[in-house]
């Protein structure tokens, strides 16, 4: 195991810079997830850590060693790819032990490590099978087993669950997290799925357009997003955003263009007259006689809760309610935001106030 550090890492393709001075510290044994929309640079950054892409500027450190010019095979890392990358003509056991065979590792030691990894991953009875005889989830476990037998300092995962169906993705999330808790190997994991990031990571790195927007524990990012991008990207359903300004009337209030007023947090740094974006998560809206009246457009009952899509002064909002209320499209309901969970963002900079 080893820490990983990125120092002012930049990547250019020709004259176009796609990674803009990234700084990230990953401690020994930590599970860190790089998350962001497609094209944000997260996979490029992972490939640079692996040595599959050359960095243009900056330093990448694994342990105490700068590895900028170190070949991938000498970085003591193991990578699990999106498409599994298994050899179709080899058995599960041969796939898992192939990297050790290339190193001319003693046959007895290869068998010992393969059997140990197979036991951890529940693959013992499948060791004699070929990849074509396995399900998608089993193939992914074989790919993980191939990484485990190398006993690397760092695991790298590049969207390993994107080819699996929804139910299997949930099961594999649990398996990967349990595996990390058991091995405690430093892990860097790339995904565009913020639910994966929230449920699996010790620390999340949110990326956008080649830059790091925020780094922190999952609930820190959820409760205190640094800016509009992080607030809108983390959380499902997404945070509601309303445009308006701050007014003063026996304290500060948020006011929409049509004069509707909503409460703001007592510790806000927003000023009277400032144009802001009002953020509130769907689960922090409650039905109340003291609330603001909205027009319901869609009702989606999911069993445990009800999602309501409504309009407030022409702006779309979503509420997630635990109560099984009987509402129809076109009806009205009064919703009140929980003051302590309101976020205000500067409409010019997008930064949280």
LUMVEXFI-779084 format. One line per 5 residues: number of its first residue (from 1); their letters; for each residue x, y, z of C-alpha. Coordinates in steps of 0.05 Angstrom, whole numbers, padded with zeros to 5 digits. Layout:
N
NUM) A) X:Y:Z  ...
//
This chain:
353
1) XXXXX) 00000:00000:00000  00022:00071:-00014  -00004:00143:-00017  -00013:00176:-00084  -00002:00251:-00096
6) XXXXX) -00016:00293:-00157  00021:00360:-00160  00000:00412:-00212  -00013:00356:-00262  -00029:00380:-00332
11) XXXXX) -00043:00344:-00397  -00045:00373:-00467  -00062:00342:-00534  -00025:00387:-00583  -00043:00458:-00564
16) XXXXX) -00106:00438:-00527  -00098:00430:-00451  -00149:00381:-00423  -00124:00374:-00351  -00111:00441:-00317
21) XXXXX) -00064:00437:-00257  -00096:00383:-00215  -00074:00375:-00142  -00099:00315:-00103  -00072:00277:-00042
26) XXXXX) -00094:00205:-00032  -00072:00175:00034  -00047:00104:00045  -00106:00055:00043  -00157:00107:00022
31) XXXXX) -00214:00094:-00028  -00218:00156:-00073  -00268:00165:-00129  -00258:00212:-00188  -00328:00232:-00211
36) XXXXX) -00355:00279:-00263  -00392:00282:-00329  -00366:00251:-00393  -00306:00289:-00420  -00286:00320:-00354
41) XXXXX) -00217:00287:-00355  -00225:00236:-00300  -00205:00175:-00342  -00147:00213:-00372  -00123:00229:-00301
46) XXXXX) -00129:00156:-00281  -00090:00134:-00343  -00035:00183:-00325  -00030:00153:-00255  -00025:00084:-00289
51) XXXXX) 00028:00109:-00338  -00015:00095:-00399  -00015:00170:-00415  00045:00216:-00409  00035:00278:-00367
56) XXXXX) 00052:00346:-00398  00072:00381:-00333  00071:00369:-00259  00088:00308:-00216  00054:00242:-00199
61) XXXXX) 00080:00207:-00136  00065:00136:-00114  00094:00128:-00045  00157:00170:-00040  00174:00161:-00114
66) XXXXX) 00159:00209:-00172  00135:00162:-00227  00128:00211:-00286  00177:00171:-00328  00168:00103:-00296
71) XXXXX) 00137:00050:-00343  00068:00023:-00322  00095:-00046:-00305  00144:-00016:-00255  00094:00028:-00218
76) XXXXX) 00068:-00029:-00175  -00004:-00014:-00193  -00061:-00059:-00218  -00116:-00034:-00263  -00187:-00060:-00273
81) XXXXX) -00216:-00038:-00340  -00287:-00024:-00362  -00288:-00082:-00412  -00254:-00133:-00365  -00198:-00147:-00417
86) XXXXX) -00197:-00222:-00404  -00161:-00270:-00450  -00216:-00314:-00482  -00171:-00374:-00493  -00148:-00378:-00420
91) XXXXX) -00185:-00406:-00360  -00204:-00363:-00301  -00143:-00389:-00263  -00096:-00374:-00321  -00125:-00304:-00331
96) XXXXX) -00116:-00288:-00257  -00045:-00314:-00254  -00020:-00290:-00322  00016:-00227:-00297  00054:-00268:-00246
101) XXXXX) 00072:-00319:-00299  00102:-00263:-00341  00145:-00244:-00281  00169:-00317:-00279  00139:-00325:-00210
106) XXXXX) 00145:-00395:-00181  00085:-00438:-00202  00069:-00458:-00130  00065:-00384:-00110  00020:-00368:-00169
111) XXXXX) -00028:-00423:-00150  -00027:-00401:-00078  -00044:-00328:-00095  -00097:-00347:-00147  -00131:-00394:-00098
116) XXXXX) -00130:-00340:-00044  -00160:-00287:-00090  -00212:-00337:-00116  -00233:-00352:-00045  -00240:-00277:-00029
121) XXXXX) -00283:-00265:-00091  -00323:-00330:-00091  -00290:-00356:-00155  -00262:-00422:-00129  -00312:-00465:-00167
126) XXXXX) -00302:-00426:-00231  -00226:-00430:-00238  -00229:-00482:-00294  -00280:-00443:-00335  -00268:-00397:-00394
131) XXXXX) -00292:-00324:-00397  -00347:-00342:-00448  -00377:-00388:-00395  -00384:-00332:-00343  -00436:-00278:-00330
136) XXXXX) -00418:-00205:-00332  -00412:-00201:-00257  -00367:-00263:-00255  -00322:-00234:-00309  -00315:-00170:-00269
141) XXXXX) -00295:-00210:-00207  -00242:-00247:-00249  -00215:-00179:-00271  -00212:-00158:-00198  -00179:-00224:-00180
146) XXXXX) -00125:-00213:-00232  -00110:-00147:-00198  -00110:-00177:-00128  -00060:-00232:-00143  -00008:-00179:-00161
151) XXXXX) -00012:-00151:-00090  -00001:-00080:-00116  00010:-00015:-00077  -00049:00017:-00114  -00113:-00008:-00147
156) XXXXX) -00140:00032:-00206  -00213:00022:-00229  -00237:00053:-00295  -00314:00052:-00294  -00314:-00023:-00278
161) XXXXX) -00390:-00029:-00269  -00415:00010:-00330  -00428:-00054:-00371  -00471:-00087:-00317  -00546:-00083:-00308
166) XXXXX) -00574:-00039:-00252  -00586:-00095:-00201  -00517:-00125:-00212  -00484:-00057:-00206  -00514:-00049:-00137
171) XXXXX) -00488:-00118:-00116  -00419:-00105:-00145  -00414:-00038:-00109  -00421:-00075:-00044  -00370:-00128:-00064
176) XXXXX) -00318:-00077:-00084  -00327:-00037:-00020  -00322:-00100:00022  -00260:-00120:-00017  -00227:-00054:-00001
181) XXXXX) -00245:-00059:00073  -00213:-00127:00074  -00149:-00111:00035  -00141:-00037:00054  -00103:-00024:-00011
186) XXXXX) -00101:00048:-00036  -00155:00052:-00090  -00170:00104:-00144  -00237:00092:-00178  -00267:00130:-00237
191) XXXXX) -00342:00135:-00250  -00393:00184:-00278  -00446:00155:-00231  -00451:00200:-00170  -00491:00146:-00132
196) XXXXX) -00430:00100:-00138  -00386:00156:-00114  -00431:00172:-00054  -00439:00100:-00031  -00368:00074:-00041
201) XXXXX) -00317:00130:-00031  -00278:00151:00031  -00264:00215:-00009  -00293:00243:-00074  -00258:00286:-00125
206) XXXXX) -00309:00323:-00167  -00282:00342:-00236  -00309:00388:-00290  -00274:00410:-00355  -00206:00384:-00332
211) XXXXX) -00207:00418:-00265  -00222:00395:-00194  -00285:00430:-00169  -00284:00402:-00098  -00252:00347:-00056
216) XXXXX) -00283:00318:00006  -00321:00263:00042  -00386:00244:00008  -00432:00276:00060  -00389:00339:00063
221) XXXXX) -00399:00349:-00012  -00473:00334:-00005  -00485:00381:00054  -00436:00437:00035  -00425:00439:-00040
226) XXXXX) -00372:00491:-00058  -00408:00516:-00120  -00468:00508:-00167  -00436:00452:-00207  -00422:00408:-00147
231) XXXXX) -00490:00423:-00117  -00525:00402:-00182  -00481:00341:-00196  -00481:00309:-00127  -00549:00283:-00104
236) XXXXX) -00607:00246:-00138  -00657:00275:-00152  -00615:00337:-00165  -00618:00399:-00122  -00672:00450:-00141
241) XXXXX) -00647:00518:-00165  -00688:00583:-00166  -00664:00650:-00192  -00678:00714:-00153  -00648:00764:-00105
246) XXXXX) -00639:00776:-00030  -00686:00826:00002  -00693:00853:00073  -00758:00852:00112  -00749:00837:00186
251) XXXXX) -00688:00797:00166  -00662:00771:00099  -00707:00733:00050  -00700:00705:-00020  -00748:00735:-00070
256) XXXXX) -00766:00709:-00140  -00780:00754:-00199  -00854:00750:-00183  -00846:00770:-00111  -00851:00701:-00078
261) XXXXX) -00808:00700:-00014  -00771:00640:00015  -00729:00635:00079  -00653:00637:00076  -00603:00608:00127
266) XXXXX) -00586:00653:00185  -00511:00646:00173  -00511:00667:00100  -00461:00718:00075  -00508:00743:00021
271) XXXXX) -00523:00818:00020  -00588:00855:00011  -00601:00866:-00063  -00552:00812:-00086  -00573:00769:-00145
276) XXXXX) -00569:00696:-00123  -00588:00625:-00140  -00630:00592:-00086  -00615:00518:-00076  -00656:00467:-00038
281) XXXXX) -00654:00391:-00043  -00720:00355:-00060  -00721:00318:00007  -00716:00384:00045  -00783:00409:00019
286) XXXXX) -00843:00393:00063  -00918:00402:00056  -00940:00458:00102  -00996:00509:00108  -00942:00562:00116
291) XXXXX) -00908:00542:00051  -00908:00571:-00018  -00962:00548:-00066  -00937:00510:-00127  -00973:00478:-00186
296) XXXXX) -00963:00403:-00192  -00944:00379:-00262  -00924:00305:-00251  -00932:00257:-00192  -00887:00195:-00188
301) XXXXX) -00903:00146:-00131  -00845:00099:-00118  -00873:00061:-00059  -00828:00086:-00003  -00837:00158:-00025
306) XXXXX) -00872:00204:-00074  -00835:00250:-00123  -00872:00313:-00143  -00851:00355:-00202  -00881:00424:-00198
311) XXXXX) -00872:00496:-00221  -00859:00557:-00178  -00863:00623:-00216  -00847:00586:-00281  -00786:00550:-00251
316) XXXXX) -00786:00474:-00245  -00777:00444:-00176  -00778:00373:-00149  -00801:00350:-00080  -00791:00281:-00049
321) XXXXX) -00843:00266:00004  -00851:00207:00051  -00926:00218:00057  -00972:00184:00007  -01011:00246:-00012
326) XXXXX) -01065:00243:-00065  -01046:00295:-00117  -01060:00301:-00191  -01027:00342:-00246  -01056:00412:-00246
331) XXXXX) -01071:00413:-00171  -01035:00458:-00122  -00996:00444:-00058  -00959:00487:-00008  -00885:00469:00000
336) XXXXX) -00839:00498:00053  -00762:00493:00049  -00725:00473:00112  -00686:00537:00128  -00624:00501:00155
341) XXXXX) -00617:00462:00090  -00622:00521:00042  -00561:00540:-00001  -00549:00607:-00033  -00501:00615:-00092
346) XXXXX) -00474:00678:-00123  -00507:00682:-00192  -00444:00712:-00223  -00389:00666:-00196  -00432:00605:-00178
351) XXX) -00397:00601:-00111  -00435:00582:-00047  -00448:00642:-00001
//
